[in-house]
Amino acid sequence: MYAGGYIVNMKTSDQNCNLEFDVDKIDVFVFRTPADPPVQTSFGIMRDRPAVLLRVRDRDGAEGWGEIWCNFPVVGAEHRGRLAATYLPPIACGRRWASPQACMNELTRQFAVLAIQSGEPGPLQQIVAGLDVAIWDLLARKAGLPLWKLLDAEQGDESPVIPVYASGLNPTSPEKLVAQKLSEGYRAFKLKVGFGEGRDQANLKAVREVIGPHVPFMVDANQAWTVEEAILAGRSMAGYDLGWLEEPIRADSSTSEWARLGREQPLKLAGGENLSGTEQFVAFAENPGITVVQPDVGKWGGFSGCVMVGKATLERKKLFCPHWLGAGVGLVASLHLKAAVGGPGYVEVDANPNPLRDIFAAPVFQVKDGSVRLTNAPGLGIKPDVQACRELLVWQS
């Protein structure tokens, strides 16, 4: 089912701020670099690190940047790039919009039948999400405000400090990467599981021995198990003092299955990166079996959707931890999302090497004592250096 319109619940600043905008041009850049080592999940392996960036410009020449989720399938980046270049400009460009959410609602409405006809609701949601991020970045730059401040007028002026955790720890010698990330300033970790009980248990033991008994430690199964298998897995991992068990079952499992899983095994449950639409997210947050809600700003909703999801999550006394596993623009956007929503919790940072993250997130992304401090620079506070990654550029519009 294609996700409906965006319901936005945010208090944007009216100081030097006008949410009206126009889009004169949308540029799309597709990058790809080898993954060394490959990123392993229970359902597949990423042998490349792709990225699709959007640059939006208005008639005054102001610009904003966004990123589209594109990790899967293998040709996902090229597909999303061409999809964005083909379908976004005819609707978004050449008119005055009252707000980002008005633009996103109209795109969602016009793509609804195409999503059914093509069988591709996900990719269409993703290009809309990336555009929304770019538009908010543009508006914040023009207002002279950091995006976290534009998204929530009740924020103070002090730059927010966002806790992060090192994610994507592969099942092959994860303790080595953990030791490296500890030395780089990370103070929380998430391990990939779902590779057989023996291998999972050995990796849990190895990681816990490196980080010690009190460092936050989570696991992610990437939808590996049935409900019955997940119950057994949760019970078998109970002795490692885990912060949460992420996506142990399919994301489209029923409300009753998630609730049962929460009752019959001891670990806190997390998910959300593969949900879409406000109704799905609110129902997920209201499920008594769920503790952690994890939308992906480049996969569904952008800021216009995910800020609302975050606020709804906190209202239901659940933990809001944005998901991200991609390049640097989406990572910085996720940090701003968490800053705007507030509350306890983390932003995910892929621990594996990725020059598309490191170059595009500079100078904002610097980990110190387990956190990243955002700046007061306008917008996202970054301007992606496309030229620095020119050799990794595989297509542009």
C-alpha positions in Angstrom: 0.0 0.0 0.0 1.3 3.4 -0.9 1.8 5.7 2.1 -0.6 8.6 2.3 0.1 12.3 2.9 2.3 13.7 5.5 0.9 14.9 8.8 3.4 17.4 10.3 3.5 18.2 14.0 6.4 20.6 14.4 6.9 24.1 15.7 9.0 25.9 13.2 10.7 29.1 14.0 9.2 32.3 12.6 12.4 34.3 13.2 13.8 35.2 9.8 11.8 32.2 8.5 9.4 31.8 5.6 8.4 28.2 4.7 7.3 29.2 1.2 9.7 28.2 -1.5 10.1 27.5 -5.2 12.2 24.9 -7.0 14.0 25.9 -10.1 16.2 22.9 -10.6 16.9 19.5 -9.2 20.3 17.8 -9.8 20.9 14.1 -9.1 24.3 12.5 -8.4 24.8 8.8 -8.1 28.0 7.5 -6.5 29.4 4.0 -5.9 32.5 2.8 -4.1 33.6 -0.8 -3.2 32.8 -1.9 0.3 35.9 -3.1 2.0 35.0 -5.2 3.9 31.6 -6.1 2.5 28.6 -5.3 4.8 27.0 -8.6 5.8 23.3 -8.9 6.8 21.2 -12.0 7.4 19.4 -11.4 4.0 22.3 -10.4 1.8 25.7 -8.7 1.4 26.6 -5.2 0.3 29.7 -5.3 -1.8 29.5 -1.6 -2.7 28.7 1.6 -0.8 26.2 3.5 -3.0 24.8 7.0 -2.5 22.2 9.2 -4.3 22.4 12.9 -3.6 19.9 15.6 -4.6 20.7 19.3 -5.0 17.8 21.6 -5.1 18.1 25.2 -6.3 15.5 27.9 -6.2 15.2 30.9 -8.6 17.4 33.0 -6.3 20.2 30.5 -6.6 20.0 29.2 -3.1 20.5 25.5 -2.7 19.8 22.5 -0.4 21.0 18.9 -0.2 19.2 15.6 0.4 20.0 11.9 0.2 17.9 9.0 -1.1 18.1 5.6 0.5 19.5 3.2 -2.1 21.3 0.2 -0.5 19.2 -2.5 -2.1 18.8 -4.1 -4.5 22.3 -4.2 -6.0 21.3 -1.7 -8.8 19.3 0.4 -6.4 21.3 3.6 -6.6 21.2 3.9 -10.4 17.5 3.1 -10.3 16.7 5.7 -7.6 18.8 8.3 -9.4 17.1 8.0 -12.7 13.7 7.7 -11.0 14.3 11.0 -9.1 15.6 12.8 -12.2 12.6 11.7 -14.3 9.7 12.1 -11.9 10.5 14.9 -9.4 11.2 17.9 -11.6 7.9 17.9 -13.6 5.9 18.2 -10.4 8.2 20.1 -8.0 9.8 22.6 -10.3 8.4 25.8 -11.7 5.8 26.7 -9.0 5.6 28.4 -5.6 4.9 26.0 -2.7 3.4 27.1 0.6 5.6 24.7 2.6 7.7 21.5 2.3 4.8 19.4 3.5 2.5 20.9 0.9 5.0 19.8 -1.8 5.4 16.4 -0.3 1.7 15.8 0.0 1.2 16.7 -3.7 4.1 14.5 -4.8 2.6 11.6 -2.7 -0.8 12.2 -4.3 0.4 12.3 -7.8 2.6 9.2 -7.4 -0.1 7.1 -5.8 -1.3 5.5 -9.0 2.2 5.2 -10.5 3.2 3.3 -7.3 0.5 0.8 -7.9 1.0 0.5 -11.6 4.8 0.1 -11.3 4.7 -2.0 -8.1 7.3 0.3 -6.7 5.9 2.3 -3.8 9.2 2.1 -1.9 11.5 3.7 -4.4 8.9 6.5 -5.0 8.6 7.1 -1.3 12.4 7.3 -1.1 12.9 9.9 -3.8 10.2 12.0 -2.1 12.0 11.7 1.2 15.3 12.7 -0.3 13.7 15.8 -1.9 12.0 16.8 1.4 15.4 16.7 3.2 16.9 19.0 0.5 14.0 21.4 0.6 14.3 21.8 4.4 18.0 22.3 4.1 17.4 25.1 1.5 14.9 26.8 3.7 17.1 26.7 6.8 20.0 28.1 4.8 17.9 31.0 3.5 16.6 31.7 7.0 20.2 31.7 8.4 19.2 29.0 10.9 20.6 25.5 11.7 18.0 23.0 10.5 17.5 21.6 14.0 16.5 25.1 15.1 14.2 25.7 12.1 12.4 22.4 12.8 11.7 23.1 16.4 11.4 26.7 17.5 11.5 25.7 21.2 15.1 24.6 20.9 17.6 26.8 22.8 20.6 28.4 21.0 23.1 26.0 22.4 24.4 23.5 19.8 22.8 20.1 20.6 25.0 17.0 21.4 23.6 13.8 19.9 24.6 10.4 21.2 25.5 7.9 18.5 26.3 4.2 18.3 28.6 2.2 16.0 26.4 -0.1 13.8 26.8 -2.6 11.0 29.2 -4.8 13.0 29.7 -7.8 10.7 29.7 -11.4 12.0 33.3 -11.9 10.9 35.6 -10.9 13.8 33.4 -8.0 15.0 35.5 -7.6 18.1 38.4 -6.1 16.0 36.2 -3.4 14.6 34.7 -2.7 18.0 38.2 -2.2 19.5 39.0 0.3 16.7 35.7 2.2 17.2 36.3 2.4 20.9 39.6 4.1 20.2 37.8 6.6 17.9 35.4 7.7 20.6 32.3 5.4 20.2 30.6 4.3 23.4 27.7 2.2 22.2 27.6 -0.7 19.6 25.2 -2.8 17.6 26.1 -6.2 16.2 24.6 -8.1 13.2 23.0 -11.4 14.3 20.9 -14.0 12.5 23.8 -16.2 11.3 23.2 -19.3 13.4 23.1 -19.6 17.1 26.6 -20.8 17.5 28.1 -17.9 15.5 25.9 -15.3 17.1 26.7 -16.5 20.6 30.5 -16.5 19.9 30.3 -12.9 18.5 28.2 -11.7 21.4 30.7 -13.0 23.8 33.7 -11.6 21.9 32.2 -8.1 21.6 31.1 -8.0 25.3 34.5 -9.0 26.4 36.0 -6.1 24.4 33.6 -3.4 25.5 33.1 -4.5 29.1 30.0 -5.0 31.2 28.5 -1.5 31.2 28.8 -0.2 27.6 25.5 -0.1 25.7 25.2 -3.1 23.3 22.4 -3.8 20.9 21.8 -6.5 18.2 20.1 -6.4 14.8 18.7 -9.5 13.1 17.5 -7.8 9.9 14.2 -9.7 9.8 16.0 -13.1 10.0 13.5 -15.2 12.1 10.0 -16.5 12.5 8.3 -15.4 15.7 9.1 -18.8 17.3 12.7 -18.6 16.3 12.9 -15.0 17.5 11.5 -16.0 20.9 14.2 -18.7 21.3 16.9 -16.3 20.1 15.8 -13.5 22.5 15.9 -15.9 25.4 19.3 -17.3 24.4 20.8 -13.8 24.2 19.4 -12.6 27.5 22.6 -12.9 29.4 24.5 -10.2 27.5 22.6 -7.2 28.9 21.5 -6.0 25.5 19.8 -2.6 24.9 17.5 -3.9 22.2 16.8 -6.6 19.6 16.2 -5.0 16.3 13.9 -6.4 13.5 14.0 -10.0 14.7 11.0 -10.8 12.5 9.7 -9.4 9.2 8.8 -5.7 9.4 5.3 -6.5 8.0 4.5 -8.9 10.8 1.1 -8.4 12.5 0.6 -6.3 15.6 -0.2 -9.4 17.5 3.0 -11.1 16.5 5.1 -8.2 17.7 3.1 -8.1 20.9 3.6 -11.8 21.5 7.3 -11.5 20.8 7.5 -8.7 23.4 5.8 -10.9 26.0 7.5 -14.2 25.4 11.2 -13.2 25.3 13.1 -10.7 27.6 14.8 -8.3 25.2 13.4 -4.9 24.3 12.3 -4.7 20.6 13.2 -2.1 18.0 12.2 -1.5 14.4 10.8 1.0 11.9 13.3 1.5 9.1 11.1 -0.6 6.8 7.8 1.1 7.8 6.1 3.8 5.8 3.1 6.1 6.4 2.0 7.9 9.5 -0.6 5.3 10.4 1.9 2.4 10.3 4.4 4.3 12.5 1.8 5.4 15.1 0.4 1.8 15.3 4.0 0.5 15.7 4.8 3.0 18.5 1.5 2.1 20.3 2.3 -1.6 20.3 3.1 -2.7 23.8 5.7 -5.1 22.5 7.8 -2.2 21.0 10.3 -0.1 22.9 12.4 1.6 20.1 11.1 3.3 16.9 13.6 3.9 14.1 12.4 5.7 11.0 14.8 6.4 8.2 14.8 10.0 6.9 15.9 8.9 3.4 13.6 6.0 3.1 10.2 7.5 4.0 9.0 10.9 5.1 12.0 13.1 5.1 11.8 15.6 7.8 8.1 16.4 7.1 7.2 12.8 8.1 9.9 11.7 10.5 9.6 14.7 12.9 6.0 13.8 13.3 6.9 10.2 13.9 9.5 11.2 16.5 7.1 13.4 18.4 4.4 10.6 18.4 7.0 8.2 19.6 8.0 10.3 22.6 4.3 11.0 23.4 3.9 7.2 23.8 7.0 7.0 26.1 9.0 5.1 23.6 12.6 5.6 22.5 13.2 7.5 19.2 16.5 6.4 17.5 16.7 7.4 13.8 18.0 4.7 11.5 20.7 5.4 8.9 23.2 3.3 6.9 24.3 5.4 3.9 26.4 8.4 3.0 27.1 11.6 4.8 24.2 13.8 3.9 21.6 11.4 5.3 23.7 10.9 8.4 23.9 14.6 9.2 20.2 14.9 8.4 19.5 12.1 10.9 21.5 14.0 13.6 19.3 17.1 12.9 16.2 15.0 13.0 17.1 13.6 16.5 18.0 17.1 17.7 14.7 18.5 16.6 12.7 15.7 18.1 14.7 15.5 21.3 14.3 12.8 24.0 16.8 10.1 25.0 18.2 7.7 22.4 20.8 7.5 19.7 21.5 8.0 16.0 22.9 5.1 14.1 26.4 5.4 12.5 27.7 2.6 10.2 31.0 1.5 11.6 32.4 0.2 8.3 34.7 2.3 6.1 32.8 4.6 3.7 34.4 7.6 2.0 31.0 8.8 0.8 30.0 9.2 4.5 33.3 10.8 5.6 33.6 13.4 2.8 30.0 14.4 2.5 29.4 14.7 6.3 32.4 17.0 6.9 32.9 19.1 8.9 29.9 18.3 11.1 30.5 14.6 11.8 33.1 14.3 14.5 32.6 11.7 17.3 33.8 12.6 20.8 32.9 10.6 23.9 30.1 8.8 22.1 28.4 11.8 20.7 28.4 14.4 17.9 27.9 18.1 18.5 25.9 19.9 15.8 26.8 23.4 14.8 24.9 26.7 14.5 25.8 26.8 10.8 22.7 27.4 8.5 20.9 24.3 7.2 22.5 21.0 7.6 25.8 22.7 8.2 27.5 20.9 5.3 28.0 21.5 1.6 28.8 18.1 0.0 32.1 18.2 -1.9 31.0 16.4 -5.1 34.4 17.2 -6.8 36.2 15.3 -4.1 34.3 12.1 -5.0 34.3 12.7 -8.8 36.1 9.4 -9.4 33.2 7.6 -7.6 30.5 9.4 -9.6 28.8 6.9 -11.8 25.8 9.0 -13.1 24.4 12.5 -12.8 21.3 14.2 -14.3 
